[in-house]
Amino acid sequence: MSLADALGYQRPAAVSFRRVVREPKTEIMRKRQRLDDEAEINITPMLDIVFIMLIFFIVTTSFVRESGLDISRPTQAEDRVVEDEILPIVVRINHASVIQINNRTVDLQAVRANLERESAQSPRSPVIIAAHPDSESNALVQVLDAANIVGISSVSVATETTPRR
């Protein structure tokens, strides 16, 4: 006698396997439900991190404004005739950045000395700097600095005009 018989277990006379036919709708719905569960990605934490980084970069950005000299060269206009007894000190800067003071070619290092001499001869004379549009800005700034150091208060910047034919 076996233990199964002692406990009163009876074996079935014939074991039959039934094939369970499921309806196609329920199978598709189960697959769709599984796909929905697997495809769901929560992007909320990623968005939180992106916004925190954005705030960090905005707060830590330093806005430094460098000081500089703003130069806006005027456009070429019609010639005006100014009749005045005080003649201006005319400084011309050509396209090759060669400096001329009252039609005399002057070295860049000698600009200050020449402006001092011209200013001593006629102290109330204004300085007109006629710079060619293709000239280097460094030459213009050097002349402006020299006029400022000499103490000339009236300095004008103009464009160099081409002679009319």
QUIRA-V724527 format. One line per field, one symbol per residue. ss: DSSP state (H for helix, E for strand, L for the rest). psi: psi as a letter, one per 30 degrees, with the letter a starting at -180 (. if undefined). burial: I if it has 16 or more other ideal C-beta (glycine too) atoms within 10 Angstrom, else O. A space follows every 50 residues. Layout:
ss->???
psi->???
burial->???
//
This chain:
ss->LLHHHHLLLLLLLLLLLLLLLLLHHHHHHHHHHHHHHHHLLLLHHHHHHH HHHHHHHHHHLLLLLLLLLLLLLLLLLLLLLLLLLLLLEEEEELLLLLEE ELLEEELHHHHHHHHHHHHHHLLLLLEEEEELLLLLHHHHHHHHHHHHHH LLLLEEEEELLLLLL
psi->kleeeefgkkkkekkkkkkkjlkeeeeeeeeeeeeeeefjkjgeeeeeee eeeeeeeeefkkjkjkkajjkjkllklkkkkjjlfjkljkjkjafghkkk jhgkkklefgeeeeeeeeeeejfgklkkjjkkfglkfeeeeeeeeeeeef gkfjkkklkkkkkk.
burial->OOOOOOOOOOOOOOOOOOOOOOOOOOOOOOOOOOOOOOOOOOOOOOOOOO OOOOOOOOOOOOOOOOOOOOOOOOOOOOOOOOOOOOOIIIIIIIOOIOIO IOOOOIOOOOIIOIIOOIIOOOOOIIIOIIIIOOIOOOIIOIIIOIIOOI OIOOOOIOOIOOOOO
//
